[in-house]
Amino acid sequence: MAAVSASPLRLAPRPYQDEAVAAVLHGAQHGLKRPLIALPTGTGKTIVFALLLQQRPGRALVLAHRDELIEQAVEKLHWIDPEMEIGVVKAERDEHEAPVVIASVQTLSRHQRLARLVPDFDTIIIDEAHHAPADTYRRILSHCQAWHPEGPLVVGVTATPERGDRKSLHQVFERIVYHKSLLEMILAGYLSDLRAIQVLLQADFDAVRVRKGDFVERDLETLLLEASAPAHVVAAFKTQASERKALLFTPTVALAHAMAETFCTAGIPAEALDGGTPLGERRAILQRLHTGQTRVVANCAVLTEGYDEPSVDCIIMARPTRSRPLYQQMLGRGTRTYPGKSDCLVLDVVGVSSRHTLQTVSTLFGCSPDDLDKQSVTEVVAERERREREQQEAMTGRLRSTPVNLFARRKLRWVQTRQGAWVLSLGPQHGILRLVPTGDETWQVIQVQREAGATIVAEQLPLAYAQGLGEDRARRLGVESLSDVEAPWRTQPASDKQMALLRKLGVAIPPELTKGEAADQIAAILGDWD
C-alpha cells in the first residue's frame, strides 16, 4: 500500500451546520442582532458556533453554565481552527483579554469579574441558550451592550427553544433563524433511532403537587418508592436491555442512589452520582461507564446537559416530568450515533393520571405506546406516512405501484476489525474508510483507495465524531446505499470473486454465504492491513 498522505485535518462541517451559519450571517446582514439556532442534542451545536466565529471578525465571547460545556467549546473551536487564540474565565482562570473568551456565567456575572471585562466584543455566543433569561446572563449581556443598536451580534444555540417554566426567550432573542427537529435528524441518519417501552407503575400521578410547571421532586420520590419503582425498573432492564449501557434519571439524589443499589443487588454493575460527588470520583464513575465496567449510572439533574457518552444506548426515565424541554434534554443523552449502536432504547417510567400529561417518547413523537413497543420511531413514522399516503391516493382515485423510499435515513454498515479499527466500504471507485485508534481515546479517519493509496481525512477525534465524519463523506460521494445494512444486494449469494478472495485469505467458506456476510469478512481482514 502507498504511504499515507496528509490532507487538511480540520473537521469538515455537515451541510446543516453550514446552513445554520449562513442563516445567522444572512440575518445579521438584514439587521437581526439576536438570532437563535435550535438543533437537537448530538448534532454539533458547538461546531456551528465555532464555524460562525471563524467567519466573524473581531473579538468573541462564549457563555456557558457548566465546566463540561466550557471544555467542549475550547476543544471544538480548536478542531475548526487550531490557531484560534482562546482565553478561559472560570474559577481561578481570568484570561479575559484573549481574542476569544469562553466564560463561565457563574464566574463572569460576579461584579468584580465583570468590571474587569472590556465590553468590546463583536460576537457573543450563548450555549444552552434556554438559560439566557436568567439574571446572571442578562447582567453580562447588559454590560456588553447587547441591547444597544451598535452592540454585538448575540447568537443563542439550544436544543430546546422553550423553557419548562414558560419564561419567554424573547426577552433575549428576536427569533429562531434555523431549526431542525429531533425527528428530522433521526430520519436523516445524524442521530440514533429510538425504541421505547413503558414501565407502568401502580401509581397515581394526580396526587403529585406541581410547582413552576413540573412535579415537586420530593413528592415524586415518595410516590415512586411506594410503587416499588426501583424493582420494576431493574426487572424491565433485565428483560428488555440486558446487553445495553444505560443512563438513569431520577427526581432526587436519594432515589438515584436507591436505584443504583437495587441494580447492584440484582447483579448489574451500577453507580450513582449527584451534585455533591467530587469531580475526580465523578470522572472515574463516567470512565467506568465508558469502558462498560459499570452498566448503569443513576443521577439527579447532573448529566442532563453537557455530558457526551455516545455509546450509551439506553435511557431510563425514572424522573417523570411534565416538561417537554427537560424530557428532550434527558433523551438527548442517548441519541448520539456510535459504531455498532443500532438504536437507543428508552424505558419510560409512567403511572396513572387523568389531569397531568407525562412526557414520554410516545407523546414527544405523537405515536402510540403499543406501536413503540414493537417498532422504532422511524418505523412507526414510516408506517404512518404510508397509511396517510394510501388514504390520500384513495381519496383522489390515483393508484401507484412505484416503490417509495420511506427512509431518508441510512443505517450504514460499519465492520470492526480484529485490531479494533472500524471499516466502512465506499465501493470500488472510492475504496474504504478506516477509523483507527490513535491513543488517548482519539481516532484517525483514513480513506484507502486502490490506486491513490491512503489519505488522512482527519485525526484526534472522538470515535462518534470520526464515525459521523465518515458517514458524511459517504453521503457526499453518493455511495451510502452501498453500505446500507438493508441493501438488497447483501442477501444475494456470495460471488465467485468474493469466495476466491476469502479462500486466498485463509477463511473457511460457510454454506449459504451471502454477499453481505462475505463483504463484512473481507472488510474486517483488509481493514487491518497497513
PyMOL commands that set and color helices and strands:
alter all, ss='L'
color gray80, all
select helices_A, chain A and resi 15-29+45-55+67-80+105-108+111-116+129-131+135-143+169-171+182-187+205-207+217-226+229-240+253-265+279-291+324-334+361-365+369-372+377-396+463-477+480-483+488-491+496-504+515-526
alter helices_A, ss='H'
color red, helices_A
select strands_A, chain A and resi 5-6+35-38+60-64+86-90+93-94+100-104+123-127+153-158+175-179+193-204+210-211+214-215+246-249+270-273+296-299+314-317+343-352+415-416+422-425+432-439+442-449+453-461
alter strands_A, ss='S'
color yellow, strands_A
deselect
rebuild
show_as cartoon
